[in-house]
Amino acid sequence: MPKFYTYLISSLPVLIFGMKPPFSFERFLENCRNLISEEDFLLLSNLPVTTDEYGKSVSHPTIERWLAFDTTLRNELVKIRAHSRKTDEAKYLRDENLIDMAITNAAISGHRSASILEGEKILDEARWQALDDLGIGHYFDMDSLILYAYKLKILERWETIHTQDKERLTIVYTQWTVDKKSHPQEATTG
């Protein structure tokens, strides 16, 4: 029988793709620690990102469906990149039998994007939509927590990307300011 975590899940803020994460994944785990079973806490603490990390001794249908989606998306990217480089894709493909044209379209759109960052955003939007689809019919159960955790990881990834860009821009701007002060005529003409 599934376990329900009505209080915990109803107290979590809604996650929207592109928003700043309301808290870190570690804080999410801290919030869950005393409100869910030890078995479920261990599962949440060790969520696999790829099928290579997923031990078959721990089986959960939602994690398996999520990994099937993500592996299929990665396989589609392998096929597209191998085709454009005229190399054999077989040695890079992971075993997965999920067939979905939406996954293929997302991979093509992400690959064709002019910007690497925009391509990654397209792929993560497809991942987000897949997590939403997996959540249909799950409201206060462990599946909801798993899907929430994966979404939180996506938001954390984008927060890291945005933070890194700001740090790099700050360094470039600081260097430009120093150069401008050192060589005012070069800075205004260059």
C-alpha positions in Angstrom: 0.0 0.0 0.0 1.4 3.4 -0.9 2.4 5.9 1.8 0.9 9.3 1.7 2.7 12.5 2.8 -0.2 15.0 2.7 1.2 17.5 5.2 4.7 17.5 3.8 3.8 17.8 0.1 1.1 20.4 0.7 3.7 22.5 2.6 6.1 22.5 -0.3 6.2 25.5 -2.6 5.1 25.0 -6.2 8.0 24.7 -8.6 7.9 26.4 -12.0 10.5 25.9 -14.7 12.9 28.8 -14.8 12.2 30.0 -11.3 14.9 30.4 -8.7 14.8 27.2 -6.4 13.0 28.0 -3.2 15.7 26.0 -1.3 18.5 23.6 -2.0 18.1 19.8 -2.6 19.9 19.3 0.7 17.4 21.5 2.6 14.6 19.6 0.9 16.0 16.4 2.3 16.3 17.9 5.7 12.7 18.9 5.6 11.7 15.4 4.6 13.9 13.5 7.0 11.5 13.3 10.0 8.3 13.3 8.0 8.8 10.3 5.7 9.9 6.7 6.4 13.5 5.8 6.5 13.2 3.7 3.4 11.7 6.5 1.4 14.3 9.0 2.8 17.1 6.7 1.6 15.4 6.5 -1.9 15.1 10.3 -2.1 18.7 10.8 -0.8 20.1 8.6 -3.5 18.0 9.5 -6.6 19.9 8.3 -9.7 20.4 10.8 -12.5 21.3 8.2 -15.1 20.6 4.5 -15.6 24.2 3.8 -14.8 23.7 5.0 -11.3 20.5 3.1 -10.8 20.9 -0.1 -8.9 18.4 -2.8 -9.9 18.2 -3.9 -6.2 16.2 -0.7 -5.6 13.2 -0.7 -7.8 10.7 2.1 -8.0 8.3 2.5 -11.0 8.4 6.3 -11.2 12.2 6.3 -11.1 12.3 3.6 -13.8 9.9 5.6 -16.0 11.9 8.8 -15.5 15.2 7.1 -16.3 13.6 5.5 -19.4 12.5 8.9 -20.6 15.9 10.5 -19.9 17.9 7.7 -21.4 15.7 7.8 -24.6 16.3 11.6 -24.8 20.0 11.0 -24.4 20.0 8.3 -27.0 18.2 10.6 -29.5 20.9 13.2 -29.0 23.5 10.5 -29.6 21.9 9.5 -32.8 21.7 13.1 -34.0 25.3 13.9 -33.1 26.6 10.7 -34.5 24.8 11.3 -37.8 26.2 14.9 -38.1 29.7 13.6 -37.3 29.3 10.5 -39.5 30.3 8.1 -36.7 28.8 4.9 -35.4 26.2 5.6 -32.7 26.0 2.0 -31.5 28.8 2.2 -28.9 27.3 5.3 -27.2 23.7 4.1 -27.0 22.2 2.9 -23.8 19.6 0.2 -23.7 16.1 1.6 -23.7 12.9 0.8 -25.7 10.8 3.8 -25.1 9.5 5.3 -28.4 8.0 8.8 -28.3 8.1 11.4 -31.1 8.0 14.2 -28.6 11.3 13.1 -27.3 12.8 13.0 -30.8 11.4 16.4 -31.5 12.9 17.8 -28.3 16.3 16.3 -29.1 16.2 17.8 -32.6 15.1 21.2 -31.4 17.8 21.2 -28.7 20.5 20.2 -31.2 19.4 22.7 -33.8 19.4 25.6 -31.4 21.9 28.4 -32.2 22.9 28.7 -28.6 24.2 25.8 -26.5 22.5 27.3 -23.5 19.2 27.7 -25.4 19.5 24.0 -26.5 20.0 22.9 -22.9 16.9 24.9 -21.9 14.8 23.2 -24.6 16.0 19.8 -23.4 15.3 20.6 -19.7 11.9 22.0 -20.6 11.2 18.6 -22.2 12.4 16.9 -19.1 10.2 19.1 -17.0 7.2 18.2 -19.1 8.0 14.5 -18.8 8.1 14.9 -15.0 4.7 16.7 -15.1 3.3 13.8 -17.2 4.6 11.2 -14.8 2.9 13.1 -11.9 -0.6 12.7 -13.3 -2.6 10.9 -10.7 0.0 11.3 -8.0 -0.7 14.0 -5.4 0.5 13.2 -1.9 2.5 9.9 -2.4 6.1 9.0 -2.7 6.0 9.4 -6.4 5.1 13.1 -5.9 8.2 13.6 -3.7 10.4 11.9 -6.2 9.1 14.0 -9.1 9.5 17.1 -6.9 13.1 16.2 -6.1 14.0 15.8 -9.8 12.4 19.1 -10.6 14.3 20.8 -7.8 17.5 19.3 -9.2 16.7 20.9 -12.6 16.1 24.2 -11.0 19.4 24.0 -9.0 21.2 23.2 -12.2 19.9 26.4 -13.8 20.6 28.4 -10.8 24.2 27.2 -11.0 24.4 28.1 -14.7 23.0 31.6 -14.0 25.3 32.2 -11.0 28.4 31.0 -13.0 27.6 33.4 -15.8 27.2 36.3 -13.3 30.5 35.5 -11.7 32.2 35.4 -15.1 30.6 38.7 -16.2 31.7 40.3 -12.9 35.3 39.2 -13.5 35.2 40.4 -17.1 33.7 43.7 -16.1 36.2 44.2 -13.2 39.0 43.5 -15.6 37.6 45.9 -18.2 37.2 48.6 -15.4 40.8 48.1 -14.3 42.1 48.3 -17.9 40.0 51.4 -18.5 41.5 53.1 -15.4 45.1 52.0 -16.4 44.7 52.9 -20.1 41.8 55.4 -20.5 42.4 56.1 -24.2 42.5 52.5 -25.2 39.4 51.7 -23.3 37.4 54.4 -25.0 38.6 53.6 -28.5 38.5 49.8 -28.1 
